Amino acid sequence: MQRSFLVFENSIKSAETLKRYKYYLVVSIMSIVAISTKSKISLKL
């Protein structure tokens, strides 16, 4: 019983870290896109 609970807890922790990594990935992609669009706009000006 205790072992299965530990496994369950570990899976929850790994899921949380996955969510965090996904969030960071999305933020980094958004910032890269924003920087590229800004540079394109400045090049046009």
C-alpha positions as CSV (number, residue, x, y, z in Angstrom):
1,M,0.0,0.0,0.0
2,Q,2.7,2.4,1.0
3,R,4.8,1.6,-2.1
4,S,1.9,2.2,-4.5
5,F,1.2,5.5,-2.8
6,L,4.9,6.5,-3.2
7,V,4.7,5.7,-6.9
8,F,1.5,7.7,-7.2
9,E,3.2,10.7,-5.5
10,N,6.2,10.4,-7.8
11,S,4.0,10.4,-10.9
12,I,2.2,13.5,-9.6
13,K,5.5,15.2,-9.1
14,S,6.8,14.3,-12.5
15,A,3.5,15.5,-14.1
16,E,4.0,18.9,-12.3
17,T,7.5,19.2,-13.5
18,L,6.3,18.4,-17.1
19,K,3.7,21.1,-16.8
20,R,6.4,23.5,-15.6
21,Y,8.7,22.6,-18.5
22,K,5.8,23.0,-21.0
23,Y,5.1,26.4,-19.6
24,Y,8.8,27.5,-19.8
25,L,8.9,26.1,-23.4
26,V,5.8,28.1,-24.4
27,V,7.2,31.3,-22.8
28,S,10.5,30.9,-24.5
29,I,8.9,30.3,-27.9
30,M,6.6,33.3,-27.4
31,S,9.6,35.5,-26.5
32,I,11.6,34.3,-29.5
33,V,8.6,35.0,-31.8
34,A,8.1,38.5,-30.2
35,I,11.8,39.3,-30.7
36,S,11.8,38.1,-34.3
37,T,8.6,40.2,-35.1
38,K,10.1,43.2,-33.3
39,S,13.3,42.9,-35.4
40,K,11.2,42.5,-38.6
41,I,9.2,45.7,-37.7
42,S,12.4,47.6,-37.0
43,L,13.9,46.5,-40.3
44,K,10.8,47.7,-42.1
45,L,11.2,51.1,-40.4
